[in-house]
Amino acid sequence: MKLRLIRIFLVLLIALGVNYMRTRNEAATTQPAPAPSAMPAAKITAKPYPFSTSIVSGAKLGGKDVTIKLVQDGYDVKFANQDEADTFKKNPAIYMAKITDAYKTAKPCPFTVCPVMGDKLDADAYSFVYEGREFKFCCDACMDDFEKDPAKFVKMWDDADKVAQEAKK
């Protein structure tokens, strides 16, 4: 009697397992394609904004205030509010000169490896300027880490630059 109950239990367990696997396989083959937002991000085409403040007013960006962003001449441009964006749009050449100058006069990057991944930086390194410093990352995905905490990377840059300057002495 006991053996018969064990056999019945095993048959039921196997049947449930087979049914579970069949429904799981059907679900896997009928899953819809991922939504566009779930797709990997496209390569960044605009150079990142080089300042932590608004180019129009000098107001600090981020924090509680909403930052307005647009792309102009291949560069991201950020503003503390819509009024600043409207002011920029009236005469963008004045403000764009400040952005392009920031890229031209930036201190060169002291990193030889990506500060996020540790990969060696080569000619294809993702490069941009922030607060007068050139930053390089192995790919644009590492830029996301920078955007979450720029101060952390500025400190890393300053420390690496200090070591590089001392090595030159």
HUKA-V695414 format. One record per pair of residues at least 12 apart in sequence whose ideal C-beta (glycine too) atoms are under 10 Angstrom apart, sorted by the first residue. I is the first residue (numbers start at 0). GAP is how many residues later the second one is. If there is no record, write none. Layout:
BEGIN
I|GAP  I|GAP
END
This chain:
BEGIN
39|101  40|99  40|100  40|102  40|103  41|98  42|83  42|96  42|97  42|98  43|32  43|82  43|84  43|95  43|96  43|97  43|99  44|26  44|29  44|31  44|95  45|23  45|24  45|25  45|26  45|27  45|28  45|29  45|30  45|31  45|82  46|24  46|26  46|27  46|28  46|29  46|52  46|53  46|56  46|80  46|81  46|82  47|27  47|28  47|30  47|78  47|79  47|80  47|81  47|82  47|87  47|92  47|95  47|98  47|99  48|12  48|18  48|20  48|22  48|26  48|27  48|28  48|29  48|30  48|50  48|53  48|79  48|80  48|81  49|25  49|26  49|27  49|28  49|48  49|49  49|50  49|51  49|52  49|53  49|56  49|78  49|79  49|80  49|81  49|82  49|83  49|84  49|85  50|26  50|27  50|47  50|48  50|51  50|78  50|79  50|80  50|81  51|26  51|78  51|79  51|98  51|99  51|102  52|25  52|27  52|78  53|13  53|14  53|23  53|24  53|25  53|26  53|27  53|30  53|31  53|33  53|34  53|41  54|22  54|23  54|24  54|25  54|29  54|32  54|33  54|37  54|39  54|40  54|41  54|43  54|44  54|47  55|21  55|22  55|23  55|24  55|25  55|27  55|28  55|29  55|30  55|31  55|32  55|38  55|39  55|42  56|22  56|23  56|24  56|26  56|27  56|30  57|22  58|20  58|21  58|22  58|25  59|20  60|17  60|18  60|19  61|16  61|18  61|85  61|88  62|17  64|14  64|15  64|16  65|13  65|14  65|15  65|16  66|12  66|13  66|14  67|12  67|13  67|14  67|15  67|16  67|17  67|18  67|20  68|16  69|15  69|18  69|19  69|22  71|16  71|17  71|20  71|21  71|23  71|24  71|27  72|19  72|20  72|23  72|26  72|27  73|22  73|26  74|21  74|24  74|25  74|27  74|28  74|53  74|54  75|23  75|52  76|12  76|15  76|18  76|19  76|22  78|16  98|30  101|27  101|28  101|29  101|30  101|31  102|24  102|25  102|26  102|31  103|25  104|24  104|27  105|21  105|22  105|23  105|24  105|25  105|26  105|27  105|28  105|29  106|22  106|24  106|25  106|26  106|27  106|50  106|54  107|19  107|25  107|26  107|28  107|53  107|56  108|12  108|16  108|18  108|19  108|20  108|24  108|25  108|26  108|27  108|28  108|48  108|51  108|52  108|55  109|23  109|24  109|25  109|26  109|46  109|47  109|48  109|49  109|50  109|51  109|52  109|53  109|54  109|55  109|57  110|14  110|23  110|24  110|25  110|26  110|27  110|42  110|45  110|46  110|49  110|50  110|53  111|24  111|48  111|52  112|12  112|23  112|25  112|47  113|12  113|22  113|23  113|24  113|25  113|28  113|31  114|20  114|21  114|22  114|23  114|27  114|30  114|31  114|37  114|38  114|41  114|42  114|45  115|21  115|22  115|23  115|25  115|26  115|27  115|28  115|29  115|30  115|37  115|40  116|20  116|21  116|22  116|24  116|25  116|28  117|20  118|18  118|19  118|20  118|23  119|18  120|15  120|16  120|17  121|14  121|16  123|14  123|15  124|12  124|13  124|14  124|17  125|12  125|13  125|14  125|15  125|16  125|17  125|20  127|12  127|15  127|18  129|16  129|17  129|20  129|23  129|24  129|27  130|19  130|20  130|23  130|26  131|22  132|20  132|21  132|24  132|25  132|28  133|23  134|15  134|18  134|19  134|21  134|22  135|21  136|16
END
